Amino acid sequence: MPEQQPARAWRLVLERIERDLLDGRLGPGDRLPSERDLAADLGVGRSSVREALRVLEVMGLIRTATGSGPQSGAIVISTPTGGMSALLRLQVAAQGFPLHDVVQTRLLLEDAVVTALAERSARDLTAARRIIDAMERDGLTASEFLALDAELHLALADSSGNSVVAAMMAGLRTAIESYVQEGAAALADWESMAVRLRDEHRGIVEAIDEGDAAAARERIRRHITGYYTATGLTATDDRVVAHPIA
Amino acid sequence: MPEQQPARAWRLVLERIERDLLDGRLGPGDRLPSERDLAADLGVGRSSVREALRVLEVMGLIRTATGSGPQSGAIVISTPTGGMSALLRLQVAAQGFPLHDVVQTRLLLEDAVVTALAERSARDLTAARRIIDAMERDGLTASEFLALDAELHLALADSSGNSVVAAMMAGLRTAIESYVQEGAAALADWESMAVRLRDEHRGIVEAIDEGDAAAARERIRRHITGYYTATGLTATDDRVVAHPIA
């Protein structure tokens, strides 16, 4: 079984780096040992080290520099959103996660985000407002509009202050991006949908501003399910509305 | 820059497999083309193919068989929980996600799970009840007890029917497993904590059985924050209680 040994070797490398992270020997901004040093330290081949580094890269834990001089090598980064996006996108593609469950989870997280924002005494919605203004520009294509739309929802999640929720939301959105875009293409009248989405966004931020959590929750739910229903992304289903996790 | 080309090569392989999954040419249970065929098809080295396969394996998308005969090779699987666990564990280790945000997100998801279960007209809590009974056994160590505890929360999430939420919960729990275990070790009197946790579990399931969502939510929140506070995992903080996303 010649494949078995290398399979174990890359796990060794991954476990070593995870332990170094947990113990604080490695942290954000630090440079990993070189491929050669890791291979020598652990007694594995350089190809096994490279396999482990690819895993860490896709999971959003390291950035690998190009080149091979003293400036080359992998740096620990602390922007985990990319890893979550890659994971959820692949899982939806592989049918590991049904689209329906992804949509329900998005509703659940967005509900929590607007509730937290509305209930807070101080909040910074500058980023959200800037995006809402950008969405008023003439001549935006549906695709440009939807990119801003995704940014707006993420900006709200970011300002709610929970990085795990923000990363999960980014991941869920990425996972269903192609469906959202296809949905827009399927609409007979994109322009009136754009008008409606703009109004809904302003209504959501208004409810947050007024500290009205119940209204904010109701509006975000209608906003999301309304688009999904209009574009055929999900069936009209009362249970979707009544229970965040159906 | 000799490293740059291989870095692109493994991404090519990953994108090809993702496209095949999206287009339905590959699905759960299917066998991927062999390393040699993928390498030849895409004009990349076999080491690049292996790097992409490792990424897919850690993300919980494929299972790689050992051996090199006709039965060898990678099979598409649809159990994405492992990938989410690996991602969240690594992100917490790398301080990409603060522990506080992980705990808040867990509260949010558990709240949604018990709400959905309590509001449903029919539910199957067989698995949860079996675990609750197992937790009554004499002579369980703290570590065995906490393993059953984690299983119980996952069983509830599974029976709520949303696979994304269940995977996220499993991942969050794995990410903080070492802290939970350390917390138990720090307690002066584990036995009375075990008695309390058993009572709380029965109370939560009782509220779900009675369809009392408000009580179920209140009880799961107290149960989780109570343990975390008692073990020093999180500070006593009213905002934790008042706002799922602080």
Interface residues (C-beta under 8 A of the other chain):
Chain A: M1 P2 E3 Q4 P6 A7 W10 L14 E18 L21 L22 L26 G27 P28 S47 R50 E51 A52 R54 V55 L56 V58 M59 G60 L61 T64 T66 G67 S68 S72 V76 I77 S78 T79 P80 G83 M84 A86 L87 L88 R89 L90 Q91 A93 A94 Q95 G96 F97 P98 D101 V102 Q104 T105 L108 L109 A112 V113 T115 A116 E119 R120 S160 G161 N162 S163 V164 V165 A167 M168 L172 S178 A242 H243 P244 I245 A246
Chain B: M1 P2 E3 Q4 P6 A7 W10 L14 E18 L21 L22 L26 G27 P28 S47 R50 E51 A52 R54 V55 L56 V58 M59 G60 L61 T64 T66 G67 S68 S72 V76 I77 S78 T79 P80 G83 M84 A86 L87 L88 R89 L90 Q91 A93 A94 Q95 G96 F97 P98 D101 V102 Q104 T105 L108 L109 A112 V113 T115 A116 E119 R120 S160 G161 N162 S163 V164 V165 A167 M168 L172 S178 A242 H243 P244 I245 A246
